Amino acid sequence: MKRILLGSAAVLTIMFSSIAIAHADVLSQIEKRGTLVVGVKADYRPYGYLNPSNNIVGIEPDLARDVAKALGVQLKLVPVVASNRMQFLDQGRVDLLIATMTDTAERRNVVDLVPPDYYASGVNIMARKKSPFNNWESIKGAPVCAVQGSFFNEMVARKYGAKLVAFKGSAEALNALKQGRCAAFVFDDTFIAAQLQQQQWSAYDIPLKTIDSKPWGVAVKKGETRFARFMSGMVVHWHVDGEIIKLQKKYGLTPIAYSVRMHKFFDDNFVPSAN
Amino acid sequence: MKSRNSVAKPTDLPVLMPIAERLTRGRGIGLSYDIPRLQLRAWHGLFLLGVLVFFSASAWAQQSPDHPATLAQAFIRWMPLLLKAFVFNIVMSFLAMSLGTIAGVGLGVMQLSPTRPTHAVGWFVTQFFRNAPWLVLLFFCMFLLPFRFSVFGVTVPFPDWIKATLGLALPVMANVAEIMRGAVASIPSGQWEAAHSLAFSRRQIMFGIILPQCIRRMLPPWMNLYAILTMATVLASIVGVSEVMTQTQRVLSAENRPEFIVPFYAFVLLLFFVYCYPIARYTQKLELRYAVRD
């Protein structure tokens, strides 16, 4: 009996003890390993989604591939979700996050969000092309579909006076828009842009100017200065070359204002003229 | 009634008739009147699937006839991926069940120990894991265990799905321990006394006499537990393991078609039903067979 007791104690000890791992600079680890491990979304078309042969494809996987190419190593993509991505980075399971992550002050305390940001998303509406909406003030009093729990709902209702009809998920809200139960659907503009790729929404568009635009950042583990600097260089390079604009076109999106602005800014200020 | 009596009439003595009938039922002769008439077979599942696909496809066709891919096409495109993911769920359930059973039997033996501290530890661990929500245990395993070990300088990866399997094995362990304790307690004390009088040691009695008799009694609840565990493997989707639920979510977002949500989840539901229903039926059968026998 004692032996069984000792045995189970040992099993439990092994199960619950985390074994610390010696740590070296992540950039040298990547080189030693010959593989770059990048955390991307697998459930957010067209930024990162699955294809039928179980590979993750999309804008962010393409960006990750570019990083691996620049480092001269193989690429391994790890699907992440919002609730586990920063833990993965912290544990060292992924070297880099390119995962639709909004750059916020709280997150900067946990991970290193590399400047400059590579993308941005904000709030916009989706409405019929013939709709009377041309500025945010014009949605006053109009019935607008929304998804419960979106942080901008309150602002849209209070500041612009829209009559919100909130649904549980985006699918239900879109369905209501299609049935004409509301005049517009207010949501994240990147999501709307992705919807508009489909033929069934060909009679709809994004009529307003995106508000409350929040940038997305590429993240590395806190304290990985060398790798962070390298990634800064990569993001600047993407803006200079208009890489992200090209990818948006490749995946059928209209280039967002942020990418166009960043491309122009870096092109004007940082690229020496030919002569 | 009349016909059954004529087929397997257990006794002529009026006094014995009620009990005799119960005894025959225990032997599985009168099986049919304890189980509801509705008995599903495997082809029923396929039939249900067919109906589902047909109706959702036609419903969709009415909605928007100008679409690029039909539901049936989408199903065909993603089927290998989803089935592979489902097999992965089954592998996880097998592993969790094996680990949980081995650990659970150990824990059950500990609980039955006459030594007080051993008994106390066994009892505490069992109660603790039996009364903790499965999802919470899963989260603990996911976030407390490292993603790789260093053993003697060799780095061993410790992937997410194994962590999830361990997380699921913990409640299984506690439940198996309880099932075992109950089974041992149901063995008549005469067995113990008889074995003692034949000068067997406690260990010999436990492993040579009592436990072999328990296996039969433990089997139905153990299989029930397995079916429950299989259905619980989808919990791993919450912690990001690429099992069938996660993959379905990803497929749906790749398809980006709200009208596919219901048929795809219905398909997952059906996969689990087709797998778990036969287990449930077989369990019921075993329960009946072992009901009054000893």
Contacts between the chains, C-beta under 8 A, distances in Angstrom:
chain1	res1	chain2	res2	distance
A	1	B	109	7.8
A	1	B	110	7.5
A	1	B	113	5.2
A	1	B	115	5.8
A	1	B	118	5.4
A	2	B	118	7.6
A	4	B	106	5.8
A	4	B	109	6.3
A	4	B	110	6.3
A	4	B	118	7.8
A	5	B	110	6.6
A	5	B	117	8.0
A	5	B	118	5.3
A	5	B	121	6.7
A	7	B	106	7.4
A	8	B	103	7.4
A	8	B	106	5.6
A	8	B	107	7.1
A	8	B	110	7.0
A	8	B	125	8.0
A	11	B	103	7.2
A	15	B	145	7.6
A	15	B	166	6.8
A	16	B	144	6.9
A	18	B	144	6.7
A	18	B	145	6.5
A	18	B	146	4.6
A	19	B	146	6.0
A	19	B	149	5.4
A	19	B	150	5.8
A	21	B	146	7.2
A	21	B	148	6.9
A	21	B	150	5.6
A	21	B	155	7.5
A	22	B	150	7.6
A	42	B	250	5.0
A	43	B	249	5.6
A	43	B	250	5.0
A	43	B	253	4.3
A	44	B	253	6.4
A	45	B	253	5.4
A	45	B	254	5.7
A	45	B	256	5.3
A	49	B	250	6.8
A	49	B	253	5.9
A	49	B	254	4.2
A	50	B	81	7.5
A	50	B	247	7.4
A	50	B	250	4.4
A	50	B	251	6.4
A	50	B	253	8.0
A	50	B	254	4.9
A	51	B	254	7.0
A	52	B	77	5.0
A	52	B	78	6.0
A	52	B	80	7.6
A	52	B	81	6.2
A	54	B	81	5.6
A	54	B	84	7.7
A	79	B	240	7.2
A	79	B	242	6.9
A	79	B	250	7.6
A	80	B	240	7.0
A	81	B	240	5.4
A	83	B	240	7.8
A	84	B	142	8.0
A	84	B	239	7.0
A	84	B	240	5.1
A	87	B	143	6.6
A	91	B	146	7.3
A	91	B	147	5.6
A	92	B	147	7.7
A	93	B	147	4.9
A	170	B	258	7.9
A	171	B	258	3.6
A	171	B	261	5.8
A	172	B	258	7.7
A	174	B	258	5.7
A	175	B	258	5.9
A	194	B	256	6.7
A	195	B	256	7.2
A	197	B	256	7.8
A	198	B	256	6.5
A	198	B	257	7.7
A	199	B	66	6.4
A	199	B	67	6.9
A	199	B	68	6.9
A	200	B	64	5.5
A	200	B	66	7.8
A	200	B	67	6.8
